[in-house]
Amino acid sequence: MAFDPKREDYQRLALRFAHTLDAGDPVSATHSFASFGRRFAQDRDSLPQSDSDRAFHLVVQATDLLDYQLPFASEDSAAALLSRGRECLEEAVGLDPACHDAHRMLFSPSEMAFDARYQFLHEHEDEVGASCSAAAKSAIADAEPERAELAADIAMRPYLRWLASMAEVSLICGRNRETIRLCEKLFSLDPRDTADARFTLALAYAKLEDDQGFDALVARYSQLSPYRAPDDGWMLLSQLSLAHKRNDLDTARQVLGRLVKVYPDCEYVLVRQSELPDGAFARVLVTPYSEDEMVLAISEASVVFQEGYDMTGRGVLGAWLAREVTALNPEAAEDALRDMQDTRGDGF
């Protein structure tokens, strides 16, 4: 899925290192580059790097703290992780004022309300786009032809992440048409959808009860994601929601059956319907079709689960889904309900 910050950190320094070797002897350059991986892992500071590279490395460190450690931290350690993550981001901005990832992460949902976050992202969208476009042109001009495409791609990624974050926040704020606009803009900039904007777009169509828009997304899915069918958690949950909203419960149950088949043993998480904080850097990296991916998709789908009044507080679709899954797998539902009562004292 999407953006791997550690891999991107490696790619940035690899390009920088290769550029320093271009003027030298090809044989010597090959021998020198053979040691790059070891030096990156063991002695990173010995490698040539700019303040921009150092700033991005601090973003990588903050991502590990905020997106991969914080969700599993105890209350005692959470404050320290948040503080250290913020320190890394502030240091990154100090090194590189154009470190857009750091600026965006500093204004995360944990720091401000969603409407205010949307406004911040919207106000700086054009500025970030222009900055990244200029960096991409410069990267193409400086890189060898065989490396120019990767260099330009890396330069544009902060803007793709900016737009993806903006689309996700728009969805939460109920700006569904704006979400669609942003996702389509992402597709035009990144036809293979590195940002996984199709997941957000599917949920926007479900919110709007737009079956035609959703069907069009299914039809173009192979172009956006040639390595996956349109059967990921986001697509199936959105399809289920659309069927449920038009009161086509037979189709909704068929989609649920497919979901359980594609994601084996997912009944527990379907009943529990936990909400997770959005990744500060990007969607967290999870294995396709894993339980972790299902948890992530369910969390993001809370915008459709929780629509409408329901006595349980889950929302109409959330409550229906919990009941249906209970009928399919009572044991998994019982485990989920017990854990929910232990942590929150609620049920369905």
CORDARA-V284376 format. One record per backbone hydrogen bond with DSSP energy under -0.5 kcal/mol. CO is the residue of the C=O (numbers start at 0). NH is the residue of the N-H. If there is no record, write none. Layout:
co = <CO & CO>
nh = <NH & NH>
This chain:
co = <2 & 3 & 4 & 5 & 6 & 7 & 8 & 9 & 10 & 11 & 12 & 13 & 14 & 15 & 16 & 17 & 17 & 18 & 20 & 24 & 25 & 26 & 27 & 28 & 29 & 30 & 31 & 32 & 34 & 35 & 36 & 37 & 38 & 42 & 43 & 49 & 50 & 51 & 52 & 53 & 54 & 55 & 56 & 57 & 58 & 59 & 60 & 61 & 62 & 62 & 63 & 63 & 64 & 68 & 69 & 73 & 74 & 76 & 77 & 78 & 79 & 80 & 81 & 82 & 83 & 84 & 85 & 86 & 87 & 88 & 89 & 90 & 91 & 95 & 97 & 98 & 99 & 100 & 101 & 102 & 103 & 104 & 107 & 107 & 112 & 113 & 114 & 115 & 116 & 117 & 118 & 119 & 120 & 121 & 123 & 124 & 125 & 126 & 127 & 128 & 129 & 130 & 131 & 132 & 133 & 134 & 135 & 136 & 137 & 138 & 143 & 143 & 144 & 146 & 147 & 148 & 149 & 150 & 151 & 152 & 153 & 155 & 155 & 156 & 157 & 158 & 159 & 160 & 161 & 162 & 163 & 164 & 165 & 166 & 167 & 168 & 169 & 170 & 173 & 174 & 175 & 176 & 177 & 178 & 179 & 180 & 181 & 182 & 183 & 184 & 185 & 189 & 192 & 195 & 195 & 196 & 197 & 198 & 199 & 200 & 201 & 202 & 203 & 204 & 204 & 205 & 208 & 209 & 210 & 211 & 212 & 213 & 214 & 215 & 217 & 219 & 219 & 220 & 224 & 228 & 231 & 232 & 233 & 234 & 235 & 236 & 237 & 238 & 239 & 240 & 241 & 242 & 243 & 246 & 247 & 248 & 249 & 250 & 251 & 252 & 253 & 254 & 255 & 256 & 257 & 258 & 261 & 262 & 265 & 266 & 267 & 268 & 286 & 289 & 290 & 291 & 292 & 293 & 294 & 295 & 296 & 298 & 299 & 300 & 300 & 301 & 303 & 304 & 306 & 309 & 314 & 315 & 316 & 317 & 318 & 319 & 320 & 321 & 322 & 323 & 324 & 328 & 329 & 330 & 331 & 332 & 333 & 334 & 335 & 336 & 337 & 338 & 339 & 339 & 339>
nh = <4 & 7 & 8 & 9 & 10 & 11 & 12 & 13 & 14 & 15 & 16 & 17 & 18 & 19 & 20 & 20 & 21 & 21 & 23 & 28 & 29 & 30 & 31 & 32 & 33 & 34 & 34 & 35 & 38 & 39 & 40 & 41 & 42 & 45 & 46 & 53 & 54 & 55 & 56 & 57 & 58 & 59 & 60 & 61 & 62 & 63 & 64 & 65 & 66 & 67 & 67 & 68 & 69 & 71 & 72 & 77 & 78 & 80 & 81 & 82 & 83 & 84 & 85 & 86 & 87 & 88 & 89 & 90 & 91 & 92 & 93 & 94 & 95 & 98 & 99 & 102 & 103 & 104 & 105 & 106 & 106 & 107 & 110 & 111 & 116 & 117 & 118 & 119 & 120 & 121 & 122 & 123 & 124 & 124 & 127 & 128 & 129 & 130 & 131 & 132 & 133 & 134 & 135 & 136 & 137 & 138 & 139 & 140 & 141 & 142 & 146 & 147 & 148 & 150 & 151 & 152 & 153 & 154 & 155 & 156 & 157 & 158 & 159 & 160 & 161 & 162 & 163 & 164 & 165 & 166 & 167 & 168 & 169 & 170 & 171 & 172 & 174 & 173 & 175 & 178 & 179 & 180 & 181 & 182 & 183 & 184 & 185 & 186 & 187 & 188 & 189 & 192 & 195 & 198 & 199 & 200 & 201 & 202 & 203 & 204 & 205 & 206 & 207 & 208 & 209 & 208 & 210 & 213 & 214 & 215 & 216 & 217 & 218 & 219 & 220 & 222 & 223 & 224 & 227 & 230 & 235 & 236 & 237 & 238 & 239 & 240 & 241 & 242 & 243 & 244 & 245 & 247 & 246 & 248 & 251 & 252 & 253 & 254 & 255 & 256 & 257 & 258 & 259 & 260 & 261 & 262 & 263 & 265 & 269 & 270 & 271 & 272 & 289 & 293 & 294 & 295 & 296 & 297 & 298 & 299 & 300 & 301 & 302 & 303 & 304 & 305 & 306 & 317 & 315 & 312 & 318 & 319 & 320 & 321 & 322 & 323 & 324 & 325 & 326 & 327 & 328 & 332 & 333 & 334 & 335 & 336 & 337 & 338 & 339 & 340 & 341 & 342 & 343 & 344 & 345>
